[in-house]
């Protein structure tokens, strides 16, 4: 077996850094890093930079929501005060009957349905069907807007009942802080998503992506929206069902 060519005196490695030219010695410092990156990036050339950046953002956001939910579980398990019963706190009175979690169930149904319309929008985007793609994205944004509206109603109801981030007449004071922080942060993501999807849908209608032949921005927007929906499933399970 042929041995690797020896590096020049003072080099820290005996292996060449340029496989295209094995006789070329390794380069130290920033030029060497730049050369390594330019050769390694070929392995990732099939991944669009926009999609890669969105995945990195979603990964960082996952850490944030994980910290929030972990903190919520820790507070709830360690507090000595009675924790409010979710079935009673989030119940609505309809036709004289108190129905537990009815509003939360509708909110969950709306948000999960929006994932279906978003998935269909991505499908039609890659078929180059501009009209159906835009309509489905706007329908997804409308679902998100309805979700935010119902969440605003839920907030106003609890505030009217005296729940605050620093206090709660129904039991443990940490309930208000946990509720407003977690649902508020998620609601902010949904609101940003509604604006984001609306802008992309208008660009689809205008034919911006048709001219470039690249509808990947629709898929990238879909990644964000599916993440928002997935986070709500965990919030629903941990906050409303526990």
C-alpha positions in Angstrom: 0.0 0.0 0.0 1.4 3.4 -1.0 2.2 5.6 1.9 0.9 9.2 2.2 3.4 11.8 1.1 5.2 13.4 4.0 4.3 16.9 5.0 6.9 19.6 4.9 8.9 20.2 8.0 6.9 22.0 10.7 3.6 20.7 9.5 1.2 19.2 12.1 -0.2 16.5 9.8 1.1 14.0 7.2 -2.2 13.9 5.4 -2.9 16.2 2.4 -5.9 18.5 2.7 -6.6 18.7 -1.0 -7.6 15.3 -2.4 -7.6 16.7 -5.9 -3.8 17.3 -5.5 -2.3 14.8 -3.1 1.1 16.3 -3.5 0.0 19.7 -2.2 0.8 20.1 1.5 -1.8 21.0 4.1 -2.5 24.7 4.6 -2.6 26.1 8.1 -4.8 28.9 9.5 -7.8 30.4 7.9 -6.9 29.6 4.3 -6.9 25.9 5.3 -10.3 26.2 6.9 -11.7 27.9 3.8 -10.3 25.2 1.6 -11.7 22.4 3.8 -15.1 24.1 3.8 -15.1 24.6 0.0 -14.5 20.9 -0.5 -16.9 19.6 2.3 -19.8 21.8 1.2 -20.2 19.6 -1.9 -21.7 17.0 0.4 -24.5 19.4 1.3 -25.1 21.0 -2.0 -28.5 19.3 -2.4 -29.8 21.0 0.8 -31.1 24.6 0.0 -29.6 27.2 2.4 -33.1 28.5 3.2 -34.3 25.1 4.3 -31.1 24.5 6.3 -31.5 27.8 8.1 -35.1 27.1 8.9 -34.2 23.7 10.4 -31.5 25.4 12.5 -34.0 28.0 13.7 -36.6 25.3 14.5 -34.0 23.3 16.5 -33.2 26.4 18.6 -36.9 27.1 19.1 -37.4 23.5 20.2 -34.9 24.1 23.0 -36.8 27.2 24.1 -40.2 25.4 24.3 -38.6 22.4 26.0 -37.2 24.7 28.7 -40.6 26.3 29.1 -42.5 23.0 29.4 -39.8 21.5 31.7 -40.0 24.6 34.0 -43.8 24.3 34.0 -43.6 20.6 35.0 -41.1 21.4 37.7 -43.2 24.2 39.2 -46.3 22.2 39.2 -44.8 19.2 40.9 -43.0 21.2 43.6 -45.6 23.8 44.5 -47.4 23.3 47.8 -50.5 25.3 46.8 -53.4 23.6 45.1 -53.1 23.6 41.3 -56.3 24.7 39.5 -58.3 22.0 37.8 -58.0 22.6 34.0 -61.4 21.0 33.3 -63.0 23.7 35.4 -60.8 26.6 34.6 -61.1 26.2 30.8 -64.8 25.2 30.8 -67.4 27.2 28.9 -71.1 27.5 29.7 -73.2 26.8 26.6 -77.0 26.6 26.8 -76.8 26.4 30.6 -74.4 23.5 30.5 -70.8 23.7 31.6 -68.6 22.0 29.0 -65.0 21.4 30.0 -62.2 22.2 27.5 -64.6 22.8 24.6 -62.8 25.9 23.4 -59.4 24.2 23.7 -60.7 21.3 21.7 -61.9 23.6 18.9 -58.6 25.5 18.9 -56.7 22.2 18.6 -59.0 21.0 15.8 -58.5 24.3 13.9 -54.7 24.2 14.2 -54.4 20.6 13.2 -56.7 21.2 10.2 -54.4 24.0 9.2 -51.5 21.5 8.9 -53.6 19.6 6.3 -54.2 22.7 4.2 -50.5 23.6 4.5 -49.4 20.2 3.3 -51.8 20.4 0.3 -50.4 23.9 -0.5 -46.9 22.5 -0.7 -48.1 19.7 -2.9 -49.7 22.1 -5.4 -46.7 24.4 -5.2 -44.5 21.7 -6.7 -47.1 21.0 -9.3 -46.8 24.7 -10.3 -50.5 25.4 -9.5 -50.3 28.9 -8.3 -53.9 29.6 -7.6 -54.5 26.5 -5.5 -51.3 27.0 -3.7 -52.1 30.6 -2.7 -55.7 29.7 -1.8 -54.6 26.9 0.5 -51.9 29.0 2.1 -54.4 31.8 2.7 -56.8 29.2 4.2 -54.0 28.1 6.5 -53.4 31.7 7.6 -57.1 32.1 8.2 -57.1 29.0 10.4 -54.2 30.5 12.3 -56.0 33.8 12.7 -59.0 32.0 14.1 -56.8 30.2 16.6 -55.3 33.5 17.8 -58.8 35.0 18.1 -59.9 32.1 20.2 -56.8 32.4 22.3 -57.5 36.1 22.9 -61.0 35.2 24.1 -59.5 32.6 26.4 -57.1 35.1 27.8 -59.8 37.8 28.3 -62.0 35.3 30.2 -59.2 34.3 32.6 -58.2 37.9 33.1 -61.8 38.8 33.9 -61.8 36.0 36.5 -58.7 37.5 38.2 -55.9 35.4 36.8 -52.6 37.4 36.5 -49.0 36.5 35.9 -48.3 37.3 39.6 -51.4 35.9 41.2 -54.3 33.5 40.8 -57.5 33.4 42.9 -58.1 29.8 41.9 -55.0 28.3 43.6 -51.3 28.3 42.9 -49.9 31.7 41.9 -47.5 30.1 39.4 -50.5 29.0 37.3 -51.0 32.4 35.8 -47.3 33.0 35.1 -47.0 29.6 33.4 -50.2 30.0 31.4 -49.5 33.5 30.0 -45.9 32.8 29.3 -46.3 29.5 27.4 -49.5 30.1 25.5 -48.4 33.7 24.8 -45.1 32.7 23.3 -46.8 30.1 21.2 -49.5 32.6 20.2 -46.7 34.9 19.1 -45.4 32.2 16.8 -48.8 31.6 15.3 -49.3 35.3 14.7 -45.9 35.6 13.0 -46.8 32.5 11.0 -50.1 34.1 9.8 -48.1 37.1 8.5 -45.4 34.9 7.0 -47.8 32.6 5.1 -49.8 35.6 3.8 -46.7 37.2 2.4 -45.6 34.0 0.7 -49.1 33.4 -0.7 -49.2 36.8 -2.2 -45.8 36.3 -3.8 -47.1 33.0 -5.2 -50.1 34.8 -6.7 -47.8 37.5 -8.2 -45.8 34.9 -9.9 -42.5 35.6 -8.2 -41.6 31.9 -7.8 -43.0 31.0 -11.2 -40.4 33.2 -12.9 -37.6 31.6 -10.9 -39.0 28.1 -11.1 -38.3 27.6 -7.4 -41.2 27.0 -5.0 -39.0 26.0 -2.1 -40.1 29.0 0.0 -43.6 27.5 0.2 -42.1 24.3 1.6 -39.9 26.3 4.0 -43.0 28.2 5.3 -44.7 24.8 5.7 -41.9 23.6 7.9 -42.4 26.5 10.2 -46.2 26.0 10.3 -46.0 22.3 11.0 -43.5 23.0 13.9 -46.0 25.5 15.4 -48.7 22.9 15.2 -46.5 20.2 16.8 -45.6 22.4 19.7 -49.3 23.1 20.4 -49.9 19.3 20.7 -47.3 19.2 23.6 -48.8 22.3 25.2 -52.3 20.8 24.9 -51.1 17.6 26.5 -49.0 19.1 29.3 -51.1 22.2 30.2 -54.7 21.3 29.5 -54.9 17.5 30.0 -52.6 17.1 32.9 
